Amino acid sequence: MRQQTQARTGLEKDILTLVTEAAPACIEFLRDLVTIPSPSRAERLACERVLREMEQLGYEDVHLDGMGNVLGRLGSGPRTLAFDAHVDTVGISNPTQWKFDPFRGVISGGVLYGRGASDQKGGLAAIVHGVALLQQLGIPEEFTIWVTATVNGEDCVGLSWQYLLNETDLRPELVVIAMASHLGVCHGQRGRTELELRTLGVATHGSQPDRGANAIYSMVPVVQALQRLHGNLEVEHPRLGKGSIAVTGISSRSPSLTAIPDECTIHVDRRLTLGETLEAVLEQLENLPEVQANDASVRVLEYNEPSWRGLTYPTTKSFPAWETPLETPAVQAALITARQVLGREPRIHRSNFSSNGCTTAGMFDIPTVGFGPADEVHSHSVNDQIPLVQLQPAMAFYALLPHVYREQG
């Protein structure tokens, strides 16, 4: 045991030295990524930039798959680990609200600002450079390690990993997601379902509204019922908390703006906690008195948009909650690794978001953990940002984890 502790101490010192030397290149890579707009289904230039970085860093097998995900490999052992971050981002609704241009990668006060800095380009830069350090530290001979820069994450969370696990030979025994966890260890997240509710009416001239039936008016009590239901959800998980309901979009159809609308549709984001199922959610919504009284239809959305490489991979937009138990080798290795690189007891991160873990863990039961730089409160927000001081411990975490996991497993 003493020999193992001494070896670990030496390894930690080597990692700290290497991440200090690699940090400037990691920051420049991150700045490049932030300056490249990469909304879902338009990630080509960002993916090509990741390809070049992996090749320059000496990854042994760097390629694009059929969907457009970037994969880079190190090692060739019989056991496979994967480190993942999505390269796509949400868009910009009002650039005038930003302190800095969201596509310049401005650094001010030790913080890099830009769209995607927190979600998940900061984590992506850290895993690409952090895992690459294993070439100098020594790759545990039993492992094959893949780094994946995945696409379509904002459009359809987990779709890239559905493709990877269904259509390729990649079968990791552990997936590490470089989510914006503020250097906390995450071992579970809520799932999500996207739904549409629709009411129908009868169109007539806007000057004579009583002759028709206004579909928007029929939708009003449905929206109010959903707002009340959000506050009355009963299923609660001790770590993930309750689910949630949010109306995130509304549209109507009418012959013209001088006519009563004969159709109204709302988009609903329903977050699922452990213990909630899609079937239960549908039953819950369909049984609302307001839904029944206004004859509102409820539909789970399907996703069938082409990726940037033109591949269409249809899926239902319902993704389960997941949790990797605390006592598993995956979570224990993550906690030990975080403790060693941070020099303190790591925080257990309770993520409010979903990630590709809804596929790797939620659908395929692959042990999954999350750890990354930046705070998720900045994700999708004005002045999206990442403290650069968090890149080095994140890189060290990714470089050390395979060694720690080998001892746990």
C-alpha positions, 0 to 999 in steps of 0.5 A, spaced: 500 500 500 505 504 501 508 503 494 502 505 491 501 511 495 508 513 493 507 512 486 500 516 486 504 521 489 509 521 483 504 521 478 500 527 481 506 531 481 508 529 474 500 531 472 501 538 475 507 539 471 504 537 465 498 541 465 501 547 467 505 546 461 499 544 456 495 550 459 496 555 454 495 551 448 489 548 451 486 556 452 488 557 445 484 551 442 478 553 447 479 560 444 479 558 437 473 553 438 469 559 441 470 564 435 467 558 431 459 558 431 457 551 431 449 551 432 446 544 432 447 541 425 452 546 423 458 544 427 462 542 421 468 548 422 468 546 429 469 539 428 474 540 423 478 544 428 477 539 433 480 534 428 486 538 427 488 539 434 487 531 436 492 530 430 497 535 432 497 532 439 498 525 437 492 521 438 492 515 434 486 514 430 482 521 429 476 520 424 469 523 423 463 518 424 457 518 419 453 523 423 459 527 424 462 526 431 469 527 432 473 521 435 480 520 437 483 514 440 489 513 445 491 506 447 489 499 444 487 495 450 481 490 451 477 495 456 474 501 453 473 508 457 470 514 453 471 522 455 465 526 451 463 533 450 458 536 445 461 541 440 455 544 438 451 550 442 445 554 442 444 560 438 445 568 440 438 571 441 440 578 442 448 580 442 447 587 444 446 584 451 453 581 451 458 584 455 463 582 449 462 579 442 460 572 443 464 569 438 471 573 439 473 569 445 475 575 449 479 574 456 478 579 461 479 578 469 481 571 468 475 569 465 474 567 457 467 569 455 463 567 449 458 562 446 459 555 448 465 557 453 461 553 459 457 548 455 461 544 453 467 547 449 471 549 455 470 541 457 471 539 450 478 543 450 480 540 457 479 533 455 482 533 448 488 536 452 488 532 458 487 525 455 493 527 451 497 527 457 497 520 458 502 519 452 507 522 457 504 519 463 503 512 460 497 509 458 494 503 462 496 497 458 489 494 459 485 500 456 483 503 450 481 511 451 476 515 446 475 522 446 469 524 443 466 531 440 459 529 439 454 533 435 446 535 435 447 535 443 443 541 443 438 539 438 437 532 441 440 530 447 443 524 447 442 522 439 450 522 438 451 516 443 445 513 440 448 513 434 455 511 437 452 505 441 447 502 436 451 503 429 459 503 431 463 498 435 464 503 441 462 499 447 465 503 453 465 500 460 465 508 463 463 514 460 466 521 463 462 527 460 465 534 461 459 537 463 459 544 466 460 542 473 464 547 476 469 542 478 464 537 482 462 530 481 456 529 478 453 521 478 446 522 476 441 527 472 434 528 470 431 526 464 427 530 459 421 529 454 419 534 449 411 535 448 406 539 444 399 540 446 394 542 441 387 545 441 383 546 435 378 552 434 373 554 428 376 560 424 372 566 422 373 574 421 376 577 427 370 583 427 365 577 429 369 573 434 363 570 437 361 566 430 367 562 431 371 558 436 378 561 438 383 556 439 388 560 443 383 562 448 382 554 449 389 553 450 389 559 456 386 554 461 391 549 459 397 553 460 395 555 467 393 548 468 401 546 466 403 552 471 399 549 477 402 542 475 409 544 475 408 546 483 404 540 485 409 534 482 409 529 487 415 524 485 421 526 488 428 523 488 433 524 494 439 527 490 435 529 483 429 532 486 423 533 482 421 534 475 419 540 472 414 543 467 415 549 462 411 552 456 417 554 452 413 556 445 407 557 443 404 558 436 397 559 432 394 558 425 389 562 422 387 564 415 390 571 417 391 576 422 384 579 421 381 572 423 380 567 429 385 562 429 383 555 428 389 552 431 394 553 437 400 549 439 404 549 445 411 546 446 412 543 453 419 541 456 418 536 461 424 534 466 423 527 469 426 525 475 428 518 477 421 514 478 417 518 473 416 514 466 414 517 459 407 513 460 406 516 467 407 523 464 402 522 458 397 519 463 398 525 467 397 530 462 391 527 458 387 527 465 388 534 466 381 537 467 383 543 462 386 538 457 380 534 457 375 540 457 378 543 451 379 537 447 387 538 447 391 533 444 398 531 447 404 528 443 411 526 444 415 530 439 420 526 434 426 528 432 428 527 424 433 533 422 439 531 418 446 532 422 451 536 418 454 530 414 447 529 412 445 523 416 438 523 419 437 518 425 430 519 427 428 518 435 423 520 440 424 526 444 424 522 451 430 521 455 430 518 461 433 520 468 439 516 470 444 515 476 450 511 477 450 509 484 455 512 489 458 505 491 460 503 484 468 503 481 466 509 476 463 514 481 469 512 487 474 513 482 471 520 480 471 522 487 478 520 489 481 523 482 477 529 484 480 529 491 487 528 489 487 534 483 483 539 487 486 538 494 480 538 498 473 534 498 470 534 492 463 537 491 457 532 489 454 536 483 447 536 482 445 538 475 439 541 473 440 539 466 440 533 461 446 531 458 449 525 453 448 521 460 441 520 458 443 515 453 449 512 456 447 511 463 439 512 462 438 508 456 444 503 455 446 502 463 453 504 462 456 507 468 457 515 467 460 520 471 460 528 469 466 532 471 468 539 468 470 546 468 465 552 468 458 553 472 452 551 469 449 557 471 452 560 465 450 555 460 445 558 454 446 565 458 448 572 456 455 572 457 457 565 457 463 564 460 469 560 463 474 561 469 480 559 466 483 557 472 479 551 472 482 548 466 488 545 469 484 541 474 480 539 469 485 537 465 489 533 471 482 530 472 482 527 465 489 525 465 489 521 472 482 518 472 484 512 468 490 510 473 485 511 479 479 507 475 484 501 474 485 500 481 478 501 483 476 496 477 
